[in-house]
């Protein structure tokens, strides 16, 4: 399992990756308590506008009272289309009484961790059959 971490306003933020064959499951957690707030699964497909490009479609489940749904959807779509794999992102970030600025920082840091992860994966030399990344490099 690969892990990347940072902190935002003194709160930890952790991205963990679990490979499941050629698929990827990412967990993004942090704040005051790790938990499951929302999950999204994205699947790559040819773009409707340009079939030569890869796009993705996603399904999202959000637990009652949680607001991570937009974030997990964005991140799962990004991972699926960038690596051409089925990607699941599960997220739970709990901060009591956050300021709007803290929330923006947490979302930006979450995207930053996923971008760092994707950069590492794109630098990997191993490829799966049919052009998918095999993710065997770490």
C-alpha positions in Angstrom: 0.0 0.0 0.0 1.3 3.4 -1.0 0.7 6.4 1.2 1.2 10.2 0.7 0.5 12.7 3.5 0.5 16.4 4.2 -1.2 18.7 6.7 -3.6 21.6 6.4 -4.1 24.1 9.2 -2.5 21.7 11.6 -4.7 18.8 10.5 -3.3 15.6 8.9 -4.4 14.6 5.4 -3.6 11.1 4.2 -3.9 9.5 0.7 -3.5 5.7 0.6 -3.5 3.5 -2.5 -4.5 -0.1 -2.6 -4.1 -2.0 -5.9 -6.7 -4.5 -6.8 -5.4 -6.1 -10.0 -5.3 -3.3 -12.5 -7.9 -1.3 -10.5 -7.1 1.3 -7.9 -8.7 2.1 -4.6 -7.7 5.3 -2.9 -8.6 6.4 0.6 -8.4 10.0 1.5 -8.8 10.8 5.2 -7.9 13.4 7.7 -8.9 16.1 10.0 -9.8 15.3 13.6 -11.1 11.7 12.8 -10.8 9.3 9.9 -14.0 7.9 8.7 -16.1 7.1 5.6 -18.1 10.1 4.3 -18.5 9.4 0.6 -17.2 7.0 -2.0 -17.1 7.2 -5.8 -16.2 4.6 -8.5 -15.1 5.9 -11.9 -14.6 3.8 -15.1 -12.7 5.1 -18.1 -14.3 5.3 -21.5 -13.8 7.0 -24.8 -14.7 10.7 -24.7 -18.1 11.5 -26.2 -16.6 14.6 -27.8 -13.4 13.0 -29.1 -13.3 9.1 -29.0 -9.5 9.3 -29.3 -9.4 10.8 -25.8 -10.1 9.0 -22.6 -12.9 10.3 -20.3 -14.6 8.6 -17.4 -18.0 8.2 -15.8 -18.6 7.9 -12.0 -21.1 6.8 -9.5 -21.2 8.3 -6.0 -22.5 7.2 -2.6 -22.7 9.8 0.2 -23.4 9.0 3.8 -26.1 11.2 5.5 -24.8 14.5 6.6 -21.4 14.3 4.7 -20.1 16.6 2.1 -17.3 14.8 0.5 -19.4 13.7 -2.5 -18.1 16.4 -5.0 -14.5 15.8 -4.0 -14.6 12.0 -4.4 -16.3 12.3 -7.8 -13.7 14.8 -9.1 -10.8 12.7 -7.8 -12.1 9.3 -9.0 -12.8 10.8 -12.5 -9.3 12.3 -12.6 -7.6 9.0 -11.6 -9.7 6.9 -14.0 -9.1 9.0 -17.1 -5.5 9.7 -16.3 -4.4 6.1 -15.7 -7.1 4.4 -17.8 -8.2 2.2 -14.8 -11.3 1.7 -12.8 -10.8 3.9 -9.7 -12.5 4.0 -6.4 -12.0 7.0 -4.0 -13.3 6.8 -0.4 -13.1 9.9 1.6 -13.7 11.1 5.2 -12.3 14.4 6.5 -13.8 15.7 9.7 -13.1 19.2 11.0 -15.4 20.7 13.6 -16.4 24.3 12.6 -14.0 24.8 9.7 -13.7 28.2 8.1 -14.4 28.5 4.4 -10.7 29.1 3.9 -9.8 25.8 5.7 -12.2 23.9 3.5 -10.7 25.4 0.3 -7.2 24.5 1.5 -8.2 20.9 2.4 -9.8 20.5 -1.1 -6.7 22.0 -2.8 -4.4 19.8 -0.7 -6.5 16.7 -1.6 -6.2 17.4 -5.3 -2.4 18.0 -4.7 -2.0 14.6 -3.1 -3.8 12.9 -6.0 -1.8 14.9 -8.5 1.4 13.8 -6.8 0.2 10.2 -6.8 -0.7 10.4 -10.5 2.7 11.9 -11.4 4.4 8.9 -9.6 2.2 6.5 -11.5 2.7 8.1 -14.9 6.5 7.9 -14.3 6.2 4.1 -13.7 7.7 1.9 -16.4 5.2 -1.0 -16.0 2.2 -1.3 -18.2 -0.7 -3.7 -18.1 -2.2 -5.4 -21.1 -4.4 -3.3 -23.4 -2.5 -0.1 -22.5 -3.6 0.1 -18.8 -1.1 1.0 -16.1 -0.3 -2.2 -14.1 0.9 -0.1 -11.1 3.6 -2.7 -10.2 6.3 -0.1 -9.7 6.0 0.5 -6.0 
